[in-house]
Amino acid sequence: MAYCLEGLAWAARRAGDPVRAARLLGAAEGLRAIIDSPIVVGNQEGHRAEVAALRDGLDTRVFRQARAVGRYRPLAEAVTAALTLSSWATKQFAMLQPSTTSRLDLGLILPLTTPATGRLESAAKFNPLFTHRVRITAVSDLDDELRGWLATATYSRDSHSATWPLSHANRGGGQREARQVRMR
């Protein structure tokens, strides 16, 4: 879970939201402290580089304050904040929701050219706001592959326009359908 929070922090930094990234970093650090789970040796150099890039993008006081807010926030609140963003049109790229007592579903907005294969399923029946879904049933499902999908699921204003699925009600029968909206 801490690894995924860090991945979301790096994704938020790349998406132009460094304060949110610092809060997520703090949440990951707080979780690692609670469960006594240091960063894996092979990931430490990359982690240091990401933290340095984040720190360089913020005023020192703002960085420390945002990091502290994340570190001392309750974990459930931090995870909700990590995946729930205020603006669908410019920021939201993922949503985590409980689907059964033993499974979480992670909805992702990935490029439409990303094929649904194996664990990465089409989200058509799950939620039309997302392009793909990953079912999470064990801690082992929170792996590098999932972190890669989360990193890919970011939307950056600096990149070219992205195609975003949005849902709307079909007035005829109240059914929901997905439509494509071109964003700039």
N, C-alpha and C positions, 0 to 999 in steps of 0.2 A: 504494500500500500504506500509506504514512504517513497519507494522508487517511482510509482505512478504519480504521486503528488509532485515529485521533482520534475518528472517529464512534463506535467501540466504547467509547472513554473517556467520551464524553458520555452514551452510553446507560447505561454502568455507574453514572455519577454519578446519573442520573435514577432508576435502579433501586435506589438506596440503598447503593451500594458505592463510596464515594469513594477508598478506598485502592487498590482495583483500578483505578479510573479514573485515578489519579495515575500508577500504574505503566504503564498503556497510553499515557498522554500522554508519559511519559518514553521509552517505546519508539518512539513516533512521532517525537519530537524527535531521538533517536539516529539513526534511519533517515534523517531529513531532513539531518542533519549529514554522514552518510556519503555520501549521493548528491548533496549540495549542491542541495537542492530546497526553497527557502523556501515559506512559505505564500503562496498566490496573493493578490494585493492585495485582490481583492473579498471574500476570506474572512477577512482579518485582524481586522476589527472583531468579527465573530461569534466568532472563535477567542479573542480577548482576553476577551470576555464569558464564554465557557465556562470558561476558565482561572481567571478571577476567582471565578466561582461555585464552582468546585471548591476553590480555595484557601480561600475563606470557610467551606467546610464541614469543613475539617480543621485540626488544630493545625499551626502553621507547620513544626515539626520533622518531624512525620509526613508532611506534604505533600512536603517536600524529600527526605526519605529514600525514600519510595515512588517519587517521580519519578526519583531517581538509580538505584534498583534497576531500573526499567524501561529507563532510558537505556542501561545497560551490560549488559543481558541479551542473549544471542545472539538474533538476529531470529527464527529458527525456534522457539525457546523462547517468545519473546514472542507470536508468532502463535498457537501452541498454547494458551498460557495465556489469550489473549484469547477464544478460542472454546470452551475446555473449562472448564467450571465444576464445582464439587464437588457441587452438589445439583440434580438434575434437577427436583425438585418445586418449587423456589423461584427458581432462577436461570437455568438454561441456556436460551438462546434461539436459538443458532446453532451450527453445526458445519461446519468446513472440512475436506475430505478429498480426497486425490488420487484421481481415478477412472481416468485414463489417463495416459500419459506427457506428454500435452499439455493436460490439462484438470483443473481442480479443481472440485469440487461444493460449493456452500454450501447446507447445509440450514438452513431458518429456521422458527421457530414464529411464525406471523402469525395475526391474528384469522381465524376460520374463514370470515368473510364476505369476506375478501380474494380476489378472483377470480384464477385462474391465467391470465395473458395474456402472450404473447410470451416474453420471457426468464424471467419468473416462472412456473415450472411447478409442477404438483402434485407433491408428494414421495411420493405413494402407493407407487410402484415403487422409489423411491430409498431411503427409510428411513421406516418408519412412525412414528418418534419426531418427525418434522417434518411441517409442513403444506405447505411449499413448498420448491422447489429452484431455485438459479440456477447455471448452468454458466459457469465462468470459464475462458476460453481465451487471453486477452490482458490486458495491463495496462489497456488502454482499457475493459475490462469493469468495472473498479473506479471507477465514476463516481458522480455525485450520486444517480442513481436507486437504485443498490445501497446507498449510504449511507442513503438514506431508508428502505429496507426493513429495514436493520439497526437503525435507530432505532425503527422501528415494532415490531420483533420483541422489544423488551424487555418484561419483566413487572415491574410495580411493585406492591408490597404496598399502596401507598396508593390504587391504583385499585380499581375494583370487581372482583369475581371474574373469572377468565379461564378459558376452556375450553382444556384442554391435551390433545393427543393422546399417549397412551402405548401402548406395545406390550406384548403378552404372548403366550406360546406357546399355541397351540391344541392341547390335549392329544390331540384326535382324530387328527390327521395330522402334528403338528409344524409346521404352517404358522403364520405370524405374521399377526396381524390387528391393526388399529388400533381402539382404543376411546376414548371421550371420558370425561374425568374432570373434574369441576367442582372448581375450586380456589377457596379464599377467602383 
